[in-house]
């Protein structure tokens, strides 16, 4: 149904049990290019201390059973791990889940080999995210405050004061990000589906997202909010350099190469070109929704670029493609246009006398046997190009976070990271 809402319900239950929380709830986004993922491919980790683990395990399993929408294809996975530290095997599994395709069998074998308590419904695909969440280590993080609706409002239209969101962003930016799209005058914090989330505010600290939430006006009495520590906005899935000899479908990462074909705009406004990496040519696609197609059109053969994205599986009608999520121009080739030479006497363009016969001035008869070179100024610059914020994924690192790294965040129990209205 909704992974974060389920964790919100579980946390409310644990609070009543006087359970000690060791850290903020963690919302980890894994490889977004998995075709059968949930919308954001997210998993939640809760870290607690308890004297009654067996009772809590039974209760949480019941929550999973009660709130999972298996009739509509949900495949939830739940993993319990009791220890003072997390083994390296979990960390390795988590790193791979960020950019690779990990099978259900691999996850189930991992659980069996490590003798882990687990539970799943459906085909168990959710076990991949559950194991990965336990093993995840933050090298950078953001926070997201998710505010939930009352059950009676599920599926109903969300009514939010647009101007309050716009004002909130103007006051709290850059401590919050991607709340309002000024270019399209559009609110970005509200989802569009029937799920229990009314809005989500992303930012750099618990304080910033809680403060921002007090500035948002809604016409609906909400149930409460919970703040998650997250890898959203970190580009976590694109840190791995892809190997051109092993470009498996659905993998995410980056490639560095030289443009080796002129970009072509195809039906729908999408732009395709190829880059040379070593002895391999890789076809790349920049899609209209990203609004960086004009940038892609301005590339020419010889430009050195770094591209991040996911590998789209080849099909009967389409070859394998790197779906581009960012375009970083490292070096620009000179754009040289060869033209008929100019007569030095008359200052007029010479005319061609025919194939391999050179050029002649029609006024004075001066001759030349080579064309002139004219350098055309480039419209594109040496810099990083990101999609428009309306096309950002959960993991996309926005411009204002390019040099931002949140290394550590002490779990401050005085901050209101959970609030039931």
C-alpha positions, 0 to 999 in steps of 0.5 A: 500500500505505502511503505512509509505509511506502514512504518509510521503505523509501526512507529506509533505502535512502538512508541506506545510500547515505550520502545527506545529508538536508536536513530531516526527512521531511515528511508532508503531509495534503491536502484530506480531503474528496476522495472518491477519496483514500487514507484520510488523503490524505497525501503524503511529501516527502524533501529530500536532497543527492546527487552521483548523482541519476540512480541514486537516481531509478531506485532510487526508481522501482523502490521505487514499482513494487515496493510499490504495490498497484495491483491494489487501486486504488492510483494512486501519483505520484512527482515529482523536483524539483532546485533550490536553491529552490521556485518560487511556482507550486509553492506556489500549487498546494500551497495549492489542494490543501489545500482544492480538488479538483485534477484529474489533468489539471491535475497532468499539465499542471503537470508538462509545463509545468514540465518536471519528472521524474515517474513514476506508476502507475494513473491518476496521481491521486497526482501531485496530492499529490506536486506539492503536497508539494514546494510545501508551506510550513509555517506550523505543524507537528507531528511523528508517529513511525510505528513499523512492523511486520516483514513477517511480522506484516502483517495480524495483530492488533495487541496493545498494552498499553492501560495503557502508552498511557494512562500515556504520555499522562498523562506527555507531554500536551500535548507529545503529543496524541490518544494515548488516549481517556479517555472511551471507554477506547480506544487511539488510536495504533494503526490497524485495517487490515492496513497495516504501521504498528503505531502512530503518536504525534503531538506537538510535537517530535521529542524528545516523540514519541521519548520517548513511544515508549519508554513504549509496551509491545507484545508484538511485535518491531517493525522500526523507526520514522521521525519525520515533520514534518507539518501534522497537527493544524493545521486547514490545510484549513479556513483558506480562507473559502468563497465562497457563490457558488462552493461546489463539491463537495468543497471545504473551508473555513469560512463565517460566517453566521446561523442561519436555520432551527431545527435538526432531528434526522433519522434516525441522530441527525444534525442539520441546519439552515441559515445565511444568508450574504449573500443565500444559505442554506446547509444544514449537517449535524452528524453523530452521530459528532462528538458535537456534535449536542447543541450544534447542537440548541441553536442558534436562528435569529439566532445568529451562528456560524462553521462549518468543513467540506467541501461534500458533493455534491448527489445525487438524494435529498440537496441540497448540504450543508456537513458540519460539522467545527467549530462556533464560536459568535460571538454568541448571540441572546436566546431569548425565549418569549412567554407569556400575561400575568400579572395584576398584581392576582391574580398569576395567568396570564390566559386568552386570549379568542380570536383578537385579543381579548386576555387576561382574568383569570378571577378579577378581570376585568383585561384585557391586549392583549399577551403577556409576554416571558420570556427563556430562558437559553441552554444553548450558550456563545460558544466553539469546539466540536470533535468528540470526539477519536474523530472527529478527522481527521488535520488537526483542531486539538485543543483543546490546540493552539488557541493553539499554533503551531510556526513553526520547527524546525531539522533536528537530526541528533543526534536519532534521527528514524530508528531501525531496531530 
